[in-house]
Amino acid sequence: MIEGIVIYSREDLSKNLSYIDWLIEEGKKKGLNIRLFLEDEINEVCIDFLFAINRSRNFNITFKLEEEGVRVFNDYKFCILGNDKLIAYDYIETLGLKYPKVYSNLKEIDKNKKIIEKPKNGHGGINIRILENLDNLDFSKNVYQEYIGDYIGDIRFYIIDNKIEHAVIRIPKEKSIVSNFTKGGSVEIFKYSYKEEEIINKILNNLNIDYGGIDFLLLKNGEILFNEFEDAVGSRMLSHLGINDTMEKFLNHIVNEVKGME
C-alpha cells in the first residue's frame, strides 16, 4: 500500500465525514492507504507518507510539505490562488481575461453603484453581501467589487489532472446574490462552448490543478467573467445531478502521480 494522508480543518470536518470515508475506502481499492489528519495536528504526523491531499485550504501546510518532498494535491500555487481572491484576480489579469472590477481603496469606489463585499479567503458563499454603506471597510480582509446586474448564474468547471471533466451552472434563488448549491441555488449541467473551453485551457496552460474548480459568472449577453478558483472543491452538486465519477478519476490521477515514488 502507498501511504498518504488527507488534511481537513476542524471547522470542515463534521460536514465532510462521509466524503472522507468514501475517499479512504475507494483509495484502499487502488492500493492507497490514506489516513485522516486535522490541520492543527499536521506537525505531529509521524508516519512516512508519499502524498497528501490538503483539503484544509491552508497553503502554509502545502508549502511545508512540498519543502519536505511530499507530493501535495493541490500544489502550493493553486492552493494560494484558491484561497486569496486578490491574488487570483491579479493572476487572471496577467492572462488578459475579464473579471468584475475590484476596488483597492475607498476613493476608487463609485458611491452611486452597488458594491459587493466578500472575504478574501471566503468559500461557499459565506459572508457575501451588498453594502448598505461604505463605513468600516476592511481592505486587508475583504474584496470589494462592482455589483453585476445582468448576472444569470455561476458556472463551475470541474478540473481533474488539468482537464475539464464536468461543468455545471448554479442559478441563485430570487433576490439572492449567491448561487451556491448549499445556499439554495439550483444547479444544471452546463454545455460549454468551444470559446469557453479555450478560456479555461488558457488558464490551465499556466497552472497545475489536480482536482479543483474554476468559477465564472454568466451574463445575460453570453459573456463570462472570472469569479474565483476553488481549491478544496466539493462534489455535492455533481452527485445531485447523478454524476459520481470524480472520486474515481481523482484517485486514478493520484495513483499515476505517486507510483514509482516508493
C-alpha positions, 0 to 999 in steps of 0.5 A: 500500500502507498501511504498518504494522508488527507488534511481537513480543518476542524471547522470542515470536518463534521460536514465532510465525514462521509466524503472522507470515508468514501475517499479512504475506502475507494483509495484502499481499492487502488492500493492507497492507504490514506489516513485522516489528519486535522490541520492543527495536528499536521506537525505531529504526523509521524508516519512516512507518507508519499502524498497528501491531499490538503483539503484544509485550504491552508497553503502554509501546510502545502508549502511545508510539505512540498519543502519536505518532498511530499507530493501535495494535491493541490500544489502550493500555487493553486492552493494560494490562488484558491484561497486569496481572491486578490491574488487570483484576480491579479493572476487572471489579469496577467492572462488578459481575461475579464473579471468584475472590477475590484476596488483597492481603496475607498476613493476608487469606489463609485458611491452611486453603484452597488458594491459587493463585499466578500472575504478574501479567503471566503468559500461557499458563499459565506459572508457575501453581501451588498453594502448598505454603506461604505463605513468600516471597510476592511481592505486587508480582509475583504474584496470589494467589487462592482455589483453585476446586474445582468448576472444569470448564474455561476458556472463551475468547471470541474478540473481533474489532472488539468482537464475539464471533466464536468461543468455545471451552472448554479442559478441563485434563488430570487433576490439572492446574490449567491448561487451556491448549491448549499445556499439554495441555488439550483444547479444544471449541467452546463454545455460549454462552448468551444470559446469557453473551453479555450478560456479555461485551457488558457488558464490551465496552460499556466497552472497545475490543478489536480482536482479543483474548480474554476468559477465564472459568472454568466451574463445575460449577453453570453459573456463570462467573467472570472469569479474565483478558483476553488481549491478544496472543491466539493462534489455535492452538486455533481452527485445531485445531478447523478454524476459520481465519477470524480472520486474515481478519476481523482484517485486514478490521477493520484495513483499515476502521480505517486507510483514509482515514488516508493 
